[in-house]
Amino acid sequence: MTSHRLPTGGRLDRSRSLEFSFDGKPLAGHPGDTLASALLANGQRLMARSFKYHRPRGVVTAGSAEPNALMTLGQGGRTEPNTRAPMVEIYQGLEAHSQNRWPSLTHDIGALNGLLSRFLGAGFYYKTFMWPASFWEKVYEPIIRRAAGLGRATTLQDPDRYEKTWAHCDLLVIGAGAAGLAAALTAARAGASVVLADEGMELGGGLLSAPATWPQLAEILSELSALGVRLLPRTTVFGWYDGNVFGAVERVQKHLATPSPDAPVERLWRICARQAVLATGAEERPLVFAGNDIPGVMTASATASYLHRQAVAPGQRTAILTQGVAGFTLAAQMEALGLEIAALVSLGDGPTWQGKAPVIRGIPGRAIGGKSLKGLQIEGGSRIEADAIAMSGGFSPVIHLACHRGARPVWSDARQAFLAPVEQEGLLIAGAAAACPATPPALAMAPPAPPRRWRGSACARNRPSALRRKMPLPRPRLGRLARPGARSSWIIKMMSTPRT
């Protein structure tokens, strides 16, 4: 379709094209594209403006952690502002608009704020616009709201339907990556009633960025469905409450061009689970250097996701900055696809590299560019010509839900990350969310007994060390919601090895 779309690969339906628009400009993508990937495939790097100084912004991630690419979707009563582009599935006729710019995204007069940044410190308006008092409501506040805002909510009536419902299960698995699939499949094979929820449009998590695992992934999802597991893609679990009740919102028809009036567009779930497994994975940390917010700079995991899921190349020449092995892994994958790597910049020693790309041991000084990336300046070194940067600063476990009932995260010097609170009744943590270095793709096969290499492992304390069948679940404190009798199912045994 464009020079940014790879000729083969991806989880796309290339037999069909979907027409959509961005700021009134007609574009096209394929089923399986997100709004972010479709824009990248069409060469659209500039997607937004920053909140205060209106600096150019592009997409940074491939998931719900996206901080920059916020857009307004739809029109009329279906207008939805501040929507993250990586979380939006394109459909025929989708209308997307950039926000916080005037008169246009490319030529935004608000960018003049950057020239005045030394005079516009945090909270400056509370000191500067104090007199006369009568001007605040009629003059100052409207100007400030317009200058430093995001999308605008519609005042028209929403024509769509929404609903709420309850679900009860023995096990709720939050996250459908390798660890989540392992927990769900093992429990379902043992006879437990299981709900598997994931915020992505497809179940699979990080396995979706590993094409070699796709056949096994399809087999696992087929077996889960046959075992009666309730599969909830496009579902974000947002809260953990007393009685082991979880709140979740399912995007039922948000990805459809014409929602059916007989079904809701969104559904609020209240899920009452006897036990839950948090398998939400880990988020990749960006590296800190000047210009790391220029369009064209994104995390290495996002680059891999767009490459393998939507067959979108990050650019013509990519510089990879890495603090560990993730960047080297990405470099090998990109070279296998025939993509050019300008340089592989390693902030540490790194593994042995046998690829074609030159390896530079150093520290990034600054990214060069404005509305698009032009290159990278190495601290005390040379300039690298590149139109894309993939950066990896390590990984932080996604542990938000584990802290929802008052427990505090624990800092780990060894992992250089906050880890989830331990020993919380009703919630166990698995996979990368438990700060384990990596989750082997083979784990997705989820054997009834754990792989031998897992037993006695010194990973995080909450990591499941044994998946045992035919064991009684602990009696939940669910009051009237608890079903009578204990069901023969499974437990995840807690490890006693202290975390580091």
KOLGUKOL-57795 format. One record per residue (C-alpha): chain; residue number from 1; x, y, z; residue in three letters. Coordinates in nm, 3 decimals. Layout:
NODE  sedren  gukol        X        Y        Z  kolfi
NODE       A    NUM        X        Y        Z    ALA
...
//
This chain:
NODE  sedren  gukol        X        Y        Z  kolfi
NODE       A      1    0.000    0.000    0.000    MET
NODE       A      2    0.282    0.240    0.086    THR
NODE       A      3    0.657    0.220    0.124    SER
NODE       A      4    0.601    0.183    0.500    HIS
NODE       A      5    0.390   -0.131    0.462    ARG
NODE       A      6    0.585   -0.453    0.425    LEU
NODE       A      7    0.485   -0.661    0.121    PRO
NODE       A      8    0.412   -0.968    0.332    THR
NODE       A      9    0.348   -1.062    0.693    GLY
NODE       A     10    0.128   -0.929    0.966    GLY
NODE       A     11   -0.208   -1.039    1.100    ARG
NODE       A     12   -0.399   -0.843    0.837    LEU
NODE       A     13   -0.671   -0.923    0.587    ASP
NODE       A     14   -0.498   -0.779    0.281    ARG
NODE       A     15   -0.784   -0.887    0.056    SER
NODE       A     16   -0.993   -0.598    0.191    ARG
NODE       A     17   -0.926   -0.227    0.220    SER
NODE       A     18   -1.092    0.003    0.470    LEU
NODE       A     19   -1.132    0.371    0.390    GLU
NODE       A     20   -1.097    0.616    0.678    PHE
NODE       A     21   -0.997    0.977    0.725    SER
NODE       A     22   -0.758    1.172    0.944    PHE
NODE       A     23   -0.821    1.546    0.974    ASP
NODE       A     24   -1.035    1.518    0.661    GLY
NODE       A     25   -0.763    1.347    0.454    LYS
NODE       A     26   -0.879    1.017    0.300    PRO
NODE       A     27   -0.657    0.720    0.384    LEU
NODE       A     28   -0.681    0.342    0.365    ALA
NODE       A     29   -0.588    0.046    0.579    GLY
NODE       A     30   -0.676   -0.320    0.625    HIS
NODE       A     31   -0.880   -0.520    0.876    PRO
NODE       A     32   -0.640   -0.587    1.161    GLY
NODE       A     33   -0.494   -0.236    1.155    ASP
NODE       A     34   -0.516   -0.003    1.449    THR
NODE       A     35   -0.553    0.366    1.385    LEU
NODE       A     36   -0.189    0.413    1.484    ALA
NODE       A     37   -0.057    0.141    1.252    SER
NODE       A     38   -0.272    0.261    0.961    ALA
NODE       A     39   -0.144    0.617    1.001    LEU
NODE       A     40    0.216    0.494    1.016    LEU
NODE       A     41    0.159    0.280    0.707    ALA
NODE       A     42    0.039    0.591    0.525    ASN
NODE       A     43    0.349    0.786    0.629    GLY
NODE       A     44    0.168    0.998    0.889    GLN
NODE       A     45    0.421    1.042    1.172    ARG
NODE       A     46    0.285    1.366    1.320    LEU
NODE       A     47   -0.031    1.270    1.508    MET
NODE       A     48   -0.077    1.517    1.792    ALA
NODE       A     49    0.048    1.823    1.977    ARG
NODE       A     50    0.167    1.836    2.336    SER
NODE       A     51   -0.065    1.962    2.607    PHE
NODE       A     52    0.102    2.289    2.702    LYS
NODE       A     53    0.363    2.393    2.447    TYR
NODE       A     54    0.199    2.228    2.144    HIS
NODE       A     55    0.516    2.046    2.045    ARG
NODE       A     56    0.492    1.785    1.766    PRO
NODE       A     57    0.405    1.439    1.889    ARG
NODE       A     58    0.394    1.093    1.734    GLY
NODE       A     59    0.297    0.749    1.856    VAL
NODE       A     60    0.532    0.599    2.119    VAL
NODE       A     61    0.373    0.267    2.214    THR
NODE       A     62    0.146    0.003    2.063    ALA
NODE       A     63   -0.097   -0.026    2.353    GLY
NODE       A     64   -0.294    0.142    2.628    SER
NODE       A     65    0.009    0.320    2.775    ALA
NODE       A     66    0.020    0.558    2.478    GLU
NODE       A     67    0.082    0.913    2.609    PRO
NODE       A     68    0.087    1.113    2.284    ASN
NODE       A     69   -0.138    0.995    2.001    ALA
NODE       A     70   -0.472    1.106    2.149    LEU
NODE       A     71   -0.746    1.175    1.896    MET
NODE       A     72   -1.113    1.254    1.859    THR
NODE       A     73   -1.324    0.992    1.684    LEU
NODE       A     74   -1.664    1.007    1.523    GLY
NODE       A     75   -1.910    1.288    1.487    GLN
NODE       A     76   -2.236    1.408    1.634    GLY
NODE       A     77   -2.352    1.217    1.940    GLY
NODE       A     78   -2.087    0.951    1.881    ARG
NODE       A     79   -1.797    1.196    1.916    THR
NODE       A     80   -1.534    1.047    2.147    GLU
NODE       A     81   -1.235    1.266    2.243    PRO
NODE       A     82   -0.896    1.170    2.388    ASN
NODE       A     83   -0.891    0.822    2.235    THR
NODE       A     84   -0.554    0.644    2.216    ARG
NODE       A     85   -0.473    0.564    1.854    ALA
NODE       A     86   -0.306    0.224    1.925    PRO
NODE       A     87   -0.627    0.104    2.093    MET
NODE       A     88   -0.859    0.195    1.804    VAL
NODE       A     89   -0.941   -0.061    1.536    GLU
NODE       A     90   -1.004    0.104    1.203    ILE
NODE       A     91   -1.331    0.040    1.024    TYR
NODE       A     92   -1.492    0.160    0.704    GLN
NODE       A     93   -1.576    0.528    0.730    GLY
NODE       A     94   -1.386    0.597    1.053    LEU
NODE       A     95   -1.332    0.969    1.107    GLU
NODE       A     96   -1.037    1.068    1.325    ALA
NODE       A     97   -0.926    1.419    1.412    HIS
NODE       A     98   -0.617    1.549    1.585    SER
NODE       A     99   -0.665    1.765    1.895    GLN
NODE       A    100   -0.525    2.068    2.068    ASN
NODE       A    101   -0.414    2.252    1.753    ARG
NODE       A    102   -0.522    2.553    1.550    TRP
NODE       A    103   -0.565    2.609    1.264    PRO
NODE       A    104   -0.415    2.272    1.168    SER
NODE       A    105   -0.194    1.996    1.303    LEU
NODE       A    106    0.097    2.086    1.075    THR
NODE       A    107    0.071    2.460    1.128    HIS
NODE       A    108   -0.028    2.510    1.491    ASP
NODE       A    109   -0.010    2.865    1.618    ILE
NODE       A    110   -0.006    2.729    1.972    GLY
NODE       A    111    0.352    2.615    1.910    ALA
NODE       A    112    0.452    2.976    1.980    LEU
NODE       A    113    0.410    2.884    2.346    ASN
NODE       A    114    0.741    2.705    2.319    GLY
NODE       A    115    0.918    3.033    2.247    LEU
NODE       A    116    0.771    3.171    2.569    LEU
NODE       A    117    0.839    2.863    2.781    SER
NODE       A    118    1.075    3.043    3.019    ARG
NODE       A    119    0.787    3.271    3.118    PHE
NODE       A    120    0.524    2.995    3.139    LEU
NODE       A    121    0.624    2.794    3.443    GLY
NODE       A    122    0.397    2.546    3.615    ALA
NODE       A    123    0.091    2.721    3.756    GLY
NODE       A    124    0.192    3.059    3.615    PHE
NODE       A    125   -0.170    3.152    3.544    TYR
NODE       A    126   -0.257    3.143    3.915    TYR
NODE       A    127   -0.011    3.425    3.975    LYS
NODE       A    128   -0.023    3.621    3.650    THR
NODE       A    129   -0.398    3.649    3.592    PHE
NODE       A    130   -0.510    3.767    3.935    MET
NODE       A    131   -0.621    4.115    3.839    TRP
NODE       A    132   -0.877    4.235    3.773    PRO
NODE       A    133   -1.078    3.962    3.941    ALA
NODE       A    134   -1.376    4.008    3.710    SER
NODE       A    135   -1.162    3.908    3.410    PHE
NODE       A    136   -1.091    3.556    3.539    TRP
NODE       A    137   -1.419    3.391    3.450    GLU
NODE       A    138   -1.496    3.582    3.131    LYS
NODE       A    139   -1.150    3.637    2.980    VAL
NODE       A    140   -0.859    3.450    3.137    TYR
NODE       A    141   -1.018    3.111    3.201    GLU
NODE       A    142   -1.168    3.066    2.850    PRO
NODE       A    143   -0.834    3.156    2.690    ILE
NODE       A    144   -0.639    2.918    2.913    ILE
NODE       A    145   -0.885    2.636    2.854    ARG
NODE       A    146   -0.858    2.679    2.479    ARG
NODE       A    147   -0.477    2.707    2.480    ALA
NODE       A    148   -0.402    2.415    2.712    ALA
NODE       A    149   -0.665    2.153    2.649    GLY
NODE       A    150   -0.725    1.822    2.480    LEU
NODE       A    151   -1.036    1.701    2.301    GLY
NODE       A    152   -1.383    1.846    2.340    ARG
NODE       A    153   -1.674    1.636    2.457    ALA
NODE       A    154   -1.996    1.656    2.260    THR
NODE       A    155   -2.314    1.799    2.409    THR
NODE       A    156   -2.536    1.591    2.179    LEU
NODE       A    157   -2.720    1.282    2.293    GLN
NODE       A    158   -2.538    0.952    2.249    ASP
NODE       A    159   -2.756    0.724    2.031    PRO
NODE       A    160   -2.584    0.401    2.134    ASP
NODE       A    161   -2.674    0.142    2.397    ARG
NODE       A    162   -2.468    0.045    2.700    TYR
NODE       A    163   -2.527   -0.229    2.953    GLU
NODE       A    164   -2.394   -0.377    3.275    LYS
NODE       A    165   -2.383   -0.737    3.387    THR
NODE       A    166   -2.243   -0.978    3.646    TRP
NODE       A    167   -2.022   -1.283    3.599    ALA
NODE       A    168   -1.916   -1.546    3.854    HIS
NODE       A    169   -1.620   -1.776    3.807    CYS
NODE       A    170   -1.364   -1.987    3.988    ASP
NODE       A    171   -1.077   -1.808    3.818    LEU
NODE       A    172   -1.039   -1.472    3.649    LEU
NODE       A    173   -0.724   -1.439    3.440    VAL
NODE       A    174   -0.630   -1.080    3.360    ILE
NODE       A    175   -0.405   -1.070    3.056    GLY
NODE       A    176   -0.393   -1.321    2.771    ALA
NODE       A    177   -0.021   -1.344    2.708    GLY
NODE       A    178    0.182   -1.661    2.755    ALA
NODE       A    179    0.147   -1.668    3.135    ALA
NODE       A    180   -0.223   -1.584    3.127    GLY
NODE       A    181   -0.296   -1.849    2.868    LEU
NODE       A    182   -0.103   -2.105    3.073    ALA
NODE       A    183   -0.306   -2.030    3.385    ALA
NODE       A    184   -0.639   -2.026    3.202    ALA
NODE       A    185   -0.576   -2.348    3.011    LEU
NODE       A    186   -0.447   -2.540    3.311    THR
NODE       A    187   -0.743   -2.433    3.525    ALA
NODE       A    188   -0.995   -2.507    3.251    ALA
NODE       A    189   -0.848   -2.854    3.194    ARG
NODE       A    190   -0.893   -2.918    3.567    ALA
NODE       A    191   -1.263   -2.832    3.551    GLY
NODE       A    192   -1.265   -2.477    3.684    ALA
NODE       A    193   -1.492   -2.209    3.541    SER
NODE       A    194   -1.260   -1.949    3.390    VAL
NODE       A    195   -1.291   -1.597    3.254    VAL
NODE       A    196   -0.999   -1.472    3.044    LEU
NODE       A    197   -0.990   -1.097    2.980    ALA
NODE       A    198   -0.746   -0.891    2.776    ASP
NODE       A    199   -0.760   -0.530    2.658    GLU
NODE       A    200   -0.627   -0.612    2.310    GLY
NODE       A    201   -0.842   -0.673    2.006    MET
NODE       A    202   -0.688   -1.022    1.989    GLU
NODE       A    203   -0.592   -1.262    2.265    LEU
NODE       A    204   -0.226   -1.353    2.279    GLY
NODE       A    205   -0.041   -1.058    2.431    GLY
NODE       A    206    0.326   -1.058    2.342    GLY
NODE       A    207    0.286   -1.384    2.149    LEU
NODE       A    208    0.118   -1.182    1.874    LEU
NODE       A    209    0.458   -1.023    1.808    SER
NODE       A    210    0.618   -1.367    1.771    ALA
NODE       A    211    0.495   -1.519    1.442    PRO
NODE       A    212    0.653   -1.856    1.523    ALA
NODE       A    213    0.401   -1.903    1.807    THR
NODE       A    214    0.088   -1.823    1.605    TRP
NODE       A    215   -0.006   -2.184    1.517    PRO
NODE       A    216    0.019   -2.292    1.883    GLN
NODE       A    217   -0.169   -1.979    1.988    LEU
NODE       A    218   -0.458   -2.067    1.758    ALA
NODE       A    219   -0.470   -2.420    1.900    GLU
NODE       A    220   -0.475   -2.292    2.258    ILE
NODE       A    221   -0.755   -2.043    2.193    LEU
NODE       A    222   -0.955   -2.314    2.019    SER
NODE       A    223   -0.915   -2.547    2.316    GLU
NODE       A    224   -1.006   -2.274    2.564    LEU
NODE       A    225   -1.324   -2.206    2.371    SER
NODE       A    226   -1.406   -2.578    2.359    ALA
NODE       A    227   -1.353   -2.603    2.736    LEU
NODE       A    228   -1.613   -2.333    2.794    GLY
NODE       A    229   -1.376   -2.055    2.899    VAL
NODE       A    230   -1.539   -1.714    2.866    ARG
NODE       A    231   -1.303   -1.523    2.635    LEU
NODE       A    232   -1.320   -1.145    2.664    LEU
NODE       A    233   -1.098   -0.963    2.416    PRO
NODE       A    234   -1.124   -0.583    2.398    ARG
NODE       A    235   -1.189   -0.589    2.774    THR
NODE       A    236   -1.004   -0.371    3.023    THR
NODE       A    237   -1.012   -0.480    3.387    VAL
NODE       A    238   -0.995   -0.149    3.571    PHE
NODE       A    239   -1.066   -0.222    3.938    GLY
NODE       A    240   -1.025   -0.477    4.217    TRP
NODE       A    241   -1.273   -0.443    4.503    TYR
NODE       A    242   -1.379   -0.611    4.827    ASP
NODE       A    243   -1.504   -0.966    4.798    GLY
NODE       A    244   -1.271   -1.029    4.503    ASN
NODE       A    245   -1.502   -0.840    4.270    VAL
NODE       A    246   -1.338   -0.694    3.960    PHE
NODE       A    247   -1.468   -0.420    3.735    GLY
NODE       A    248   -1.412   -0.444    3.360    ALA
NODE       A    249   -1.535   -0.266    3.050    VAL
NODE       A    250   -1.577   -0.454    2.723    GLU
NODE       A    251   -1.573   -0.272    2.390    ARG
NODE       A    252   -1.844   -0.479    2.225    VAL
NODE       A    253   -1.909   -0.280    1.905    GLN
NODE       A    254   -1.659    0.003    1.917    LYS
NODE       A    255   -1.476   -0.154    1.622    HIS
NODE       A    256   -1.782   -0.171    1.397    LEU
NODE       A    257   -1.880    0.090    1.141    ALA
NODE       A    258   -2.253    0.048    1.211    THR
NODE       A    259   -2.331   -0.073    1.564    PRO
NODE       A    260   -2.635   -0.297    1.591    SER
NODE       A    261   -2.919   -0.140    1.791    PRO
NODE       A    262   -2.983   -0.483    1.944    ASP
NODE       A    263   -2.647   -0.497    2.124    ALA
NODE       A    264   -2.450   -0.255    2.341    PRO
NODE       A    265   -2.142   -0.075    2.216    VAL
NODE       A    266   -1.985   -0.119    2.559    GLU
NODE       A    267   -2.057   -0.351    2.849    ARG
NODE       A    268   -1.964   -0.300    3.213    LEU
NODE       A    269   -1.869   -0.627    3.382    TRP
NODE       A    270   -1.866   -0.693    3.754    ARG
NODE       A    271   -1.678   -1.020    3.783    ILE
NODE       A    272   -1.693   -1.211    4.110    CYS
NODE       A    273   -1.396   -1.451    4.115    ALA
NODE       A    274   -1.288   -1.702    4.376    ARG
NODE       A    275   -0.932   -1.652    4.262    GLN
NODE       A    276   -0.764   -1.421    4.013    ALA
NODE       A    277   -0.434   -1.431    3.828    VAL
NODE       A    278   -0.274   -1.103    3.727    LEU
NODE       A    279   -0.080   -1.171    3.406    ALA
NODE       A    280   -0.066   -0.820    3.266    THR
NODE       A    281    0.296   -0.838    3.154    GLY
NODE       A    282    0.544   -0.552    3.166    ALA
NODE       A    283    0.571   -0.216    2.994    GLU
NODE       A    284    0.888   -0.112    2.820    GLU
NODE       A    285    1.052    0.197    2.963    ARG
NODE       A    286    1.169    0.472    2.726    PRO
NODE       A    287    1.519    0.615    2.741    LEU
NODE       A    288    1.570    0.973    2.854    VAL
NODE       A    289    1.749    1.202    2.611    PHE
NODE       A    290    1.677    1.535    2.446    ALA
NODE       A    291    1.421    1.504    2.170    GLY
NODE       A    292    1.292    1.161    2.269    ASN
NODE       A    293    0.941    1.294    2.201    ASP
NODE       A    294    0.997    1.381    1.833    ILE
NODE       A    295    0.764    1.194    1.595    PRO
NODE       A    296    0.947    0.883    1.480    GLY
NODE       A    297    1.077    0.783    1.825    VAL
NODE       A    298    0.902    0.485    1.985    MET
NODE       A    299    0.976    0.193    2.212    THR
NODE       A    300    1.137   -0.122    2.075    ALA
NODE       A    301    0.839   -0.335    2.176    SER
NODE       A    302    0.605   -0.102    1.986    ALA
NODE       A    303    0.830   -0.125    1.681    THR
NODE       A    304    0.820   -0.505    1.700    ALA
NODE       A    305    0.443   -0.500    1.742    SER
NODE       A    306    0.384   -0.285    1.434    TYR
NODE       A    307    0.632   -0.495    1.235    LEU
NODE       A    308    0.482   -0.833    1.314    HIS
NODE       A    309    0.114   -0.759    1.374    ARG
NODE       A    310    0.047   -0.495    1.108    GLN
NODE       A    311    0.356   -0.533    0.884    ALA
NODE       A    312    0.449   -0.167    0.920    VAL
NODE       A    313    0.814   -0.059    0.906    ALA
NODE       A    314    0.912    0.217    1.152    PRO
NODE       A    315    1.109    0.403    0.884    GLY
NODE       A    316    1.361    0.376    0.604    GLN
NODE       A    317    1.662    0.385    0.840    ARG
NODE       A    318    1.615    0.294    1.205    THR
NODE       A    319    1.851    0.357    1.494    ALA
NODE       A    320    1.804    0.120    1.786    ILE
NODE       A    321    1.893    0.236    2.138    LEU
NODE       A    322    1.900   -0.034    2.401    THR
NODE       A    323    1.994   -0.091    2.762    GLN
NODE       A    324    1.965   -0.469    2.739    GLY
NODE       A    325    1.901   -0.755    2.501    VAL
NODE       A    326    1.564   -0.630    2.373    ALA
NODE       A    327    1.724   -0.396    2.121    GLY
NODE       A    328    1.952   -0.669    1.988    PHE
NODE       A    329    1.655   -0.902    1.947    THR
NODE       A    330    1.467   -0.636    1.753    LEU
NODE       A    331    1.771   -0.566    1.535    ALA
NODE       A    332    1.795   -0.934    1.439    ALA
NODE       A    333    1.425   -0.942    1.352    GLN
NODE       A    334    1.448   -0.628    1.140    MET
NODE       A    335    1.750   -0.752    0.949    GLU
NODE       A    336    1.570   -1.080    0.884    ALA
NODE       A    337    1.292   -0.875    0.723    LEU
NODE       A    338    1.542   -0.687    0.508    GLY
NODE       A    339    1.507   -0.353    0.688    LEU
NODE       A    340    1.799   -0.114    0.720    GLU
NODE       A    341    1.938   -0.039    1.065    ILE
NODE       A    342    2.143    0.278    1.081    ALA
NODE       A    343    2.313    0.180    1.408    ALA
NODE       A    344    2.266   -0.029    1.719    LEU
NODE       A    345    2.352    0.192    2.015    VAL
NODE       A    346    2.412   -0.007    2.334    SER
NODE       A    347    2.424    0.173    2.668    LEU
NODE       A    348    2.590   -0.128    2.829    GLY
NODE       A    349    2.807   -0.418    2.728    ASP
NODE       A    350    2.525   -0.609    2.563    GLY
NODE       A    351    2.535   -0.955    2.407    PRO
NODE       A    352    2.758   -1.062    2.122    THR
NODE       A    353    2.624   -0.919    1.796    TRP
NODE       A    354    2.677   -1.094    1.464    GLN
NODE       A    355    2.445   -0.891    1.246    GLY
NODE       A    356    2.521   -0.634    0.978    LYS
NODE       A    357    2.430   -0.321    1.173    ALA
NODE       A    358    2.720   -0.133    1.335    PRO
NODE       A    359    2.724   -0.143    1.715    VAL
NODE       A    360    2.808    0.177    1.901    ILE
NODE       A    361    2.880    0.173    2.272    ARG
NODE       A    362    2.768    0.508    2.400    GLY
NODE       A    363    2.492    0.732    2.528    ILE
NODE       A    364    2.236    0.911    2.310    PRO
NODE       A    365    2.281    1.286    2.327    GLY
NODE       A    366    1.977    1.418    2.144    ARG
NODE       A    367    1.738    1.334    1.866    ALA
NODE       A    368    1.747    1.575    1.573    ILE
NODE       A    369    1.430    1.696    1.406    GLY
NODE       A    370    1.107    1.885    1.455    GLY
NODE       A    371    0.786    1.752    1.304    LYS
NODE       A    372    0.977    1.441    1.198    SER
NODE       A    373    1.301    1.272    1.299    LEU
NODE       A    374    1.617    1.349    1.101    LYS
NODE       A    375    1.889    1.179    1.302    GLY
NODE       A    376    2.053    1.105    1.635    LEU
NODE       A    377    2.352    1.271    1.795    GLN
NODE       A    378    2.563    1.044    2.015    ILE
NODE       A    379    2.702    1.207    2.329    GLU
NODE       A    380    3.060    1.305    2.248    GLY
NODE       A    381    3.042    1.118    1.919    GLY
NODE       A    382    2.909    1.126    1.566    SER
NODE       A    383    2.569    1.194    1.419    ARG
NODE       A    384    2.361    0.902    1.292    ILE
NODE       A    385    2.126    0.969    1.002    GLU
NODE       A    386    1.795    0.799    1.079    ALA
NODE       A    387    1.424    0.866    1.035    ASP
NODE       A    388    1.315    0.630    1.314    ALA
NODE       A    389    1.439    0.540    1.660    ILE
NODE       A    390    1.345    0.230    1.859    ALA
NODE       A    391    1.444    0.259    2.225    MET
NODE       A    392    1.448    0.012    2.511    SER
NODE       A    393    1.522    0.115    2.868    GLY
NODE       A    394    1.417   -0.208    3.037    GLY
NODE       A    395    1.077   -0.323    3.157    PHE
NODE       A    396    0.847   -0.239    3.447    SER
NODE       A    397    0.580   -0.488    3.561    PRO
NODE       A    398    0.223   -0.371    3.511    VAL
NODE       A    399    0.101   -0.396    3.871    ILE
NODE       A    400   -0.168   -0.128    3.896    HIS
NODE       A    401   -0.448   -0.367    3.989    LEU
NODE       A    402   -0.240   -0.529    4.263    ALA
NODE       A    403   -0.236   -0.195    4.447    CYS
NODE       A    404   -0.607   -0.119    4.425    HIS
NODE       A    405   -0.693   -0.234    4.777    ARG
NODE       A    406   -0.433   -0.034    4.967    GLY
NODE       A    407   -0.120   -0.249    4.935    ALA
NODE       A    408    0.194   -0.069    4.826    ARG
NODE       A    409    0.439   -0.172    4.556    PRO
NODE       A    410    0.789   -0.275    4.658    VAL
NODE       A    411    1.103   -0.130    4.500    TRP
NODE       A    412    1.362   -0.378    4.375    SER
NODE       A    413    1.719   -0.258    4.325    ASP
NODE       A    414    1.801   -0.573    4.132    ALA
NODE       A    415    1.515   -0.526    3.885    ARG
NODE       A    416    1.525   -0.146    3.898    GLN
NODE       A    417    1.148   -0.148    3.909    ALA
NODE       A    418    0.853   -0.148    4.144    PHE
NODE       A    419    0.720   -0.497    4.209    LEU
NODE       A    420    0.371   -0.598    4.311    ALA
NODE       A    421    0.276   -0.636    4.678    PRO
NODE       A    422    0.298   -0.997    4.789    VAL
NODE       A    423    0.059   -1.235    4.961    GLU
NODE       A    424   -0.272   -1.069    4.884    GLN
NODE       A    425   -0.563   -1.303    4.932    GLU
NODE       A    426   -0.749   -1.378    4.613    GLY
NODE       A    427   -0.486   -1.247    4.372    LEU
NODE       A    428   -0.179   -1.420    4.234    LEU
NODE       A    429    0.072   -1.278    3.989    ILE
NODE       A    430    0.234   -1.457    3.697    ALA
NODE       A    431    0.476   -1.400    3.413    GLY
NODE       A    432    0.635   -1.065    3.343    ALA
NODE       A    433    0.395   -0.894    3.584    ALA
NODE       A    434    0.576   -1.089    3.857    ALA
NODE       A    435    0.908   -0.940    3.738    ALA
NODE       A    436    1.033   -1.260    3.581    CYS
NODE       A    437    1.300   -1.181    3.320    PRO
NODE       A    438    1.117   -1.343    3.032    ALA
NODE       A    439    0.828   -1.572    2.961    THR
NODE       A    440    0.931   -1.846    2.718    PRO
NODE       A    441    0.687   -1.882    2.426    PRO
NODE       A    442    0.678   -2.256    2.492    ALA
NODE       A    443    0.490   -2.176    2.813    LEU
NODE       A    444    0.187   -2.099    2.602    ALA
NODE       A    445    0.138   -2.472    2.553    MET
NODE       A    446    0.041   -2.481    2.923    ALA
NODE       A    447    0.110   -2.842    3.022    PRO
NODE       A    448   -0.080   -2.974    3.327    PRO
NODE       A    449    0.247   -2.976    3.522    ALA
NODE       A    450    0.499   -2.692    3.500    PRO
NODE       A    451    0.813   -2.717    3.288    PRO
NODE       A    452    1.101   -2.859    3.490    ARG
NODE       A    453    1.301   -2.538    3.456    ARG
NODE       A    454    1.029   -2.350    3.645    TRP
NODE       A    455    1.052   -2.564    3.955    ARG
NODE       A    456    1.264   -2.405    4.223    GLY
NODE       A    457    1.319   -2.094    4.012    SER
NODE       A    458    1.426   -1.782    4.200    ALA
NODE       A    459    1.186   -1.555    4.017    CYS
NODE       A    460    0.951   -1.316    4.190    ALA
NODE       A    461    0.771   -1.448    4.495    ARG
NODE       A    462    0.429   -1.440    4.338    ASN
NODE       A    463    0.528   -1.637    4.031    ARG
NODE       A    464    0.348   -1.971    4.012    PRO
NODE       A    465    0.598   -2.249    4.073    SER
NODE       A    466    0.348   -2.529    4.041    ALA
NODE       A    467    0.014   -2.566    3.867    LEU
NODE       A    468   -0.151   -2.851    4.054    ARG
NODE       A    469   -0.472   -3.018    3.952    ARG
NODE       A    470   -0.763   -3.146    4.161    LYS
NODE       A    471   -0.697   -2.921    4.459    MET
NODE       A    472   -0.974   -2.737    4.649    PRO
NODE       A    473   -0.991   -2.365    4.602    LEU
NODE       A    474   -0.982   -2.150    4.916    PRO
NODE       A    475   -1.326   -2.048    5.039    ARG
NODE       A    476   -1.391   -1.695    4.916    PRO
NODE       A    477   -1.531   -1.416    5.129    ARG
NODE       A    478   -1.808   -1.331    4.889    LEU
NODE       A    479   -2.116   -1.331    5.112    GLY
NODE       A    480   -2.429   -1.403    4.914    ARG
NODE       A    481   -2.233   -1.407    4.588    LEU
NODE       A    482   -2.040   -1.722    4.678    ALA
NODE       A    483   -2.175   -2.041    4.535    ARG
NODE       A    484   -2.229   -2.315    4.796    PRO
NODE       A    485   -1.977   -2.594    4.815    GLY
NODE       A    486   -1.611   -2.610    4.725    ALA
NODE       A    487   -1.534   -2.694    4.367    ARG
NODE       A    488   -1.255   -2.937    4.290    SER
NODE       A    489   -1.021   -2.738    4.073    SER
NODE       A    490   -0.670   -2.606    4.114    TRP
NODE       A    491   -0.448   -2.369    4.304    ILE
NODE       A    492   -0.128   -2.185    4.227    ILE
NODE       A    493    0.121   -2.257    4.499    LYS
NODE       A    494    0.306   -1.953    4.631    MET
NODE       A    495    0.683   -1.959    4.637    MET
NODE       A    496    0.871   -1.885    4.954    SER
NODE       A    497    1.181   -1.755    4.777    THR
NODE       A    498    1.226   -1.387    4.866    PRO
NODE       A    499    1.229   -1.138    4.582    ARG
NODE       A    500    1.524   -0.918    4.500    THR
//
